Amino acid sequence: MLSGVPYAALPGSRPLELDLYLPADAPAPVAVFLHGGGWRLGSRHAAGPAYAGPSPFSEVAQAGIAVASVDYRLSGEATWPAQLHDAKAAVRWLRARAGELGIDGDRVAAWGESAGGHLAELLGLTGDDAALEGDVGVTGPSSAVAAVAAWYAPSDVAAVAADTGADPTDPATREAQLLGAPPPTVPDAAAQASPVTHVSPGAPPFLLVHGRVDRFVPCVQSERLRDALQEAGVDVELHTHPDADHMWLGAPDAAADALERTVAFLRRHLTAEEDRA
């Protein structure tokens, strides 16, 4: 593993770093992992509290797919779209350094949980959107990805508060902190930050996994994105766990199942050999 590798430097800000988990064989396809935490907390070191044992990133690497677990600016450091700019910068950096790192820059996927799943979805849906590319770090290479796996992600930012029964005008919600204001007061930014807004027929394959009793990001968020992707003719699968809350709480088997599904999905779309298990 390569730990704490800087992928971009910003004046007056901490270096943006990633950890790279490498398979034995090179060049390997790579999944860019984006952590959760409501865009406010979290770090590249964890995939959520359900994975307290062996690192899921190492497990994915053992399946032949490198994982670049990425830190990005949190909402207390910068507001939208800084987080997506950072995620795109990480993809571009990996492509620019692919040869020396032992990865294949033509086989890149996005994977994330919660707020990181939101960013992973946007990587898949805004690869050609110059307005959201930003100028962080290495510029030039494409930030597009070939597949997206997202766990319990907020896909419709403007509707999260209503879906959870919260006050949409509350400036303390996670999405308000992301946008710098409550979504109803900045509707254009809220729409721009919502993956459902960016769905098009050219989107890559999607795997969405969500708990049916998620109290923080209701499952309807993934259902809306699935419906929009299906309508656009995009290859999408939504798998739900009936007893799982956010972060797979309340459903001990959901975490292992989500990881297994994600590994199979990444292998199917990033490697020549399909996982037929």
C-alpha positions as CSV (number, residue, x, y, z in Angstrom):
1,M,0.0,0.0,0.0
2,L,1.1,3.5,-0.7
3,S,-0.1,5.8,2.1
4,G,-0.6,9.5,2.2
5,V,0.3,10.2,-1.4
6,P,-0.4,13.9,-2.3
7,Y,-2.5,14.2,-5.5
8,A,-3.0,18.0,-5.4
9,A,-1.9,21.0,-3.4
10,L,-4.0,24.0,-2.8
11,P,-2.7,27.4,-1.5
12,G,-3.6,27.9,2.1
13,S,-5.2,24.4,2.4
14,R,-4.0,21.0,3.6
15,P,-2.5,18.8,0.9
16,L,-5.1,16.5,-0.7
17,E,-3.9,12.9,-0.2
18,L,-4.9,9.4,-1.2
19,D,-4.0,5.8,-0.1
20,L,-3.4,3.4,-2.9
21,Y,-4.0,-0.3,-2.4
22,L,-2.3,-2.3,-5.2
23,P,-3.0,-5.9,-6.4
24,A,-0.1,-8.2,-7.1
25,D,-0.5,-8.0,-10.9
26,A,0.0,-4.8,-12.8
27,P,-1.2,-2.8,-14.6
28,A,-4.4,-3.1,-12.6
29,P,-7.8,-1.4,-13.0
30,V,-8.5,1.1,-10.2
31,A,-11.6,2.1,-8.2
32,V,-11.5,5.6,-6.7
33,F,-13.1,5.3,-3.2
34,L,-14.8,8.4,-1.6
35,H,-15.6,8.3,2.1
36,G,-18.8,9.3,3.8
37,G,-19.5,11.7,6.6
38,G,-22.1,14.1,5.3
39,W,-19.5,16.0,3.4
40,R,-18.6,17.3,6.9
41,L,-16.6,14.5,8.6
42,G,-14.7,11.3,7.7
43,S,-11.4,10.4,6.1
44,R,-9.9,8.2,3.5
45,H,-8.9,5.6,6.1
46,A,-12.3,4.0,6.5
47,A,-15.2,2.7,4.5
48,G,-17.7,3.0,7.4
49,P,-18.1,1.5,10.9
50,A,-19.3,-1.8,9.6
51,Y,-15.8,-2.6,8.4
52,A,-13.8,-2.6,11.7
53,G,-11.9,-5.7,10.8
54,P,-9.7,-6.3,7.7
55,S,-9.7,-3.4,5.3
56,P,-12.3,-3.8,2.6
57,F,-9.8,-1.9,0.3
58,S,-7.3,-4.7,0.8
59,E,-10.1,-7.3,-0.1
60,V,-10.8,-5.4,-3.3
61,A,-7.1,-5.3,-4.1
62,Q,-6.9,-9.1,-3.6
63,A,-9.6,-9.4,-6.2
64,G,-7.3,-7.7,-8.7
65,I,-8.6,-4.2,-8.5
66,A,-6.5,-1.3,-7.1
67,V,-8.3,1.1,-4.7
68,A,-7.4,4.7,-4.4
69,S,-9.1,5.9,-1.2
70,V,-9.3,9.7,-1.5
71,D,-9.5,12.6,1.0
72,Y,-11.4,15.7,-0.3
73,R,-12.2,19.0,1.2
74,L,-15.0,18.9,3.7
75,S,-17.8,21.4,3.9
76,G,-16.2,23.2,6.8
77,E,-13.2,23.9,4.5
78,A,-14.9,24.7,1.3
79,T,-18.4,24.6,-0.1
80,W,-19.8,23.0,-3.3
81,P,-18.4,22.2,-5.9
82,A,-15.0,21.9,-4.2
83,Q,-15.6,18.3,-3.2
84,L,-16.4,17.2,-6.8
85,H,-13.4,19.2,-8.1
86,D,-11.2,17.3,-5.7
87,A,-12.6,13.9,-6.7
88,K,-12.1,14.8,-10.4
89,A,-8.5,15.9,-9.6
90,A,-7.8,12.5,-8.0
91,V,-9.0,10.7,-11.1
92,R,-6.9,12.9,-13.4
93,W,-3.8,12.4,-11.2
94,L,-4.2,8.7,-11.2
95,R,-4.4,8.7,-15.0
96,A,-1.4,11.0,-15.3
97,R,0.7,8.7,-13.0
98,A,-0.8,5.4,-14.1
99,G,2.4,4.0,-15.6
100,E,4.6,4.6,-12.6
101,L,1.9,3.5,-10.1
102,G,1.2,0.2,-11.9
103,I,-2.4,0.9,-12.7
104,D,-4.4,1.1,-15.9
105,G,-5.7,4.6,-16.6
106,D,-8.2,3.3,-19.1
107,R,-10.0,1.2,-16.5
108,V,-11.1,3.6,-13.7
109,A,-14.3,3.3,-11.6
110,A,-15.8,5.4,-8.8
111,W,-17.0,3.9,-5.6
112,G,-18.3,5.6,-2.4
113,E,-20.5,5.5,0.6
114,S,-23.0,8.1,1.7
115,A,-21.7,11.5,0.9
116,G,-18.8,9.8,-0.9
117,G,-21.4,7.8,-2.9
118,H,-22.9,11.1,-4.0
119,L,-19.5,12.2,-5.3
120,A,-18.9,8.8,-7.0
121,E,-22.3,9.2,-8.8
122,L,-21.3,12.6,-9.9
123,L,-18.0,11.4,-11.3
124,G,-20.0,8.9,-13.4
125,L,-22.5,11.5,-14.6
126,T,-20.4,14.7,-15.2
127,G,-17.3,13.3,-16.9
128,D,-17.8,15.7,-19.9
129,D,-19.1,18.7,-17.9
130,A,-16.5,21.5,-18.2
131,A,-18.4,23.6,-15.8
132,L,-17.8,21.1,-13.0
133,E,-14.2,20.0,-13.9
134,G,-12.4,22.6,-11.8
135,D,-8.7,23.3,-12.0
136,V,-7.4,21.5,-8.9
137,G,-4.2,19.6,-9.3
138,V,-3.3,17.9,-12.6
139,T,-5.3,19.1,-15.5
140,G,-5.6,17.6,-19.0
141,P,-6.5,14.0,-18.5
142,S,-10.2,12.9,-18.5
143,S,-12.0,12.7,-15.2
144,A,-14.6,10.3,-16.6
145,V,-15.1,6.8,-15.1
146,A,-16.2,3.5,-16.5
147,A,-18.5,2.3,-13.7
148,V,-20.0,3.6,-10.5
149,A,-20.8,1.8,-7.2
150,A,-22.6,3.9,-4.6
151,W,-23.8,2.8,-1.2
152,Y,-26.8,4.7,0.5
153,A,-26.0,7.9,-1.3
154,P,-27.9,11.2,-1.4
155,S,-28.8,11.4,-5.1
156,D,-31.3,14.2,-5.0
157,V,-29.8,16.9,-2.7
158,A,-32.7,19.3,-2.8
159,A,-35.1,16.6,-1.5
160,V,-33.1,15.0,1.3
161,A,-34.6,17.2,4.1
162,A,-38.2,16.5,2.9
163,D,-37.5,12.8,2.5
164,T,-36.2,12.6,6.1
165,G,-39.0,14.9,7.5
166,A,-36.5,17.7,8.3
167,D,-36.9,21.4,7.7
168,P,-35.5,22.2,4.2
169,T,-34.8,25.7,5.3
170,D,-32.6,24.7,8.2
171,P,-29.1,26.0,7.6
172,A,-27.6,23.2,9.8
173,T,-28.5,20.3,7.6
174,R,-25.6,18.5,5.9
175,E,-26.7,19.5,2.5
176,A,-27.1,23.2,3.5
177,Q,-23.5,23.1,4.9
178,L,-22.4,21.6,1.6
179,L,-24.0,24.2,-0.5
180,G,-23.3,27.1,1.9
181,A,-27.1,27.8,2.3
182,P,-30.3,25.8,2.6
183,P,-31.2,24.2,-0.8
184,P,-34.5,26.1,-1.3
185,T,-32.5,29.4,-1.2
186,V,-29.9,28.2,-3.8
187,P,-32.0,26.0,-6.2
188,D,-29.5,26.2,-9.0
189,A,-26.7,25.0,-6.8
190,A,-28.9,22.3,-5.3
191,A,-29.8,21.0,-8.7
192,Q,-26.2,21.1,-9.9
193,A,-25.1,19.1,-6.9
194,S,-27.8,16.4,-7.4
195,P,-26.8,13.4,-9.5
196,V,-30.4,12.9,-10.7
197,T,-30.0,16.2,-12.6
198,H,-27.1,14.9,-14.7
199,V,-28.5,11.6,-15.9
200,S,-28.0,11.0,-19.6
201,P,-27.9,8.0,-22.0
202,G,-24.1,8.1,-22.1
203,A,-23.7,7.3,-18.4
204,P,-21.6,4.3,-17.3
205,P,-23.1,1.2,-15.5
206,F,-24.3,1.8,-11.9
207,L,-24.6,-0.4,-8.9
208,L,-26.7,1.2,-6.1
209,V,-27.0,-0.5,-2.7
210,H,-29.2,0.9,0.1
211,G,-30.9,0.0,3.3
212,R,-34.7,0.1,3.3
213,V,-34.8,1.7,6.8
214,D,-32.1,4.2,6.3
215,R,-33.0,7.2,8.5
216,F,-30.3,9.6,7.3
217,V,-30.5,9.1,3.5
218,P,-33.9,7.4,2.7
219,C,-33.9,4.6,0.2
220,V,-36.1,6.7,-2.1
221,Q,-33.0,8.7,-3.0
222,S,-31.4,5.7,-4.7
223,E,-34.8,4.7,-6.2
224,R,-35.1,8.1,-7.9
225,L,-31.7,7.7,-9.4
226,R,-32.4,4.2,-10.5
227,D,-35.6,5.3,-12.2
228,A,-33.9,8.1,-14.0
229,L,-31.0,5.9,-15.2
230,Q,-33.4,3.2,-16.4
231,E,-35.5,5.8,-18.3
232,A,-32.3,7.0,-20.0
233,G,-31.4,3.4,-21.0
234,V,-28.4,3.1,-18.6
235,D,-27.3,-0.2,-17.1
236,V,-28.3,0.1,-13.5
237,E,-28.9,-2.3,-10.6
238,L,-30.4,-1.3,-7.2
239,H,-30.1,-3.8,-4.4
240,T,-31.8,-3.1,-1.1
241,H,-31.4,-4.6,2.4
242,P,-34.8,-4.7,4.2
243,D,-33.5,-4.3,7.7
244,A,-30.5,-2.0,7.1
245,D,-30.2,1.5,8.4
246,H,-27.5,4.0,7.3
247,M,-24.0,2.5,7.3
248,W,-25.6,-1.0,7.4
249,L,-26.5,-0.6,11.0
250,G,-29.1,-3.2,12.2
251,A,-28.2,-5.7,9.5
252,P,-25.0,-7.5,10.2
253,D,-24.9,-9.3,6.9
254,A,-25.6,-6.3,4.8
255,A,-22.0,-4.9,4.9
256,A,-20.4,-8.2,3.7
257,D,-23.1,-8.5,1.0
258,A,-22.6,-5.0,-0.2
259,L,-18.8,-5.5,-0.5
260,E,-19.2,-8.8,-2.3
261,R,-21.7,-7.2,-4.8
262,T,-19.3,-4.3,-5.3
263,V,-16.3,-6.5,-6.0
264,A,-18.3,-8.6,-8.5
265,F,-19.6,-5.4,-10.2
266,L,-16.1,-3.9,-10.4
267,R,-14.7,-7.1,-11.8
268,R,-17.5,-7.4,-14.3
269,H,-16.9,-3.9,-15.7
270,L,-13.2,-3.4,-15.2
271,T,-11.6,-6.8,-15.9
272,A,-11.7,-9.0,-18.9
273,E,-12.8,-12.0,-16.8
274,E,-16.4,-11.8,-15.6
275,D,-17.1,-12.8,-12.0
276,R,-19.6,-15.6,-12.5
277,A,-19.9,-16.6,-8.8
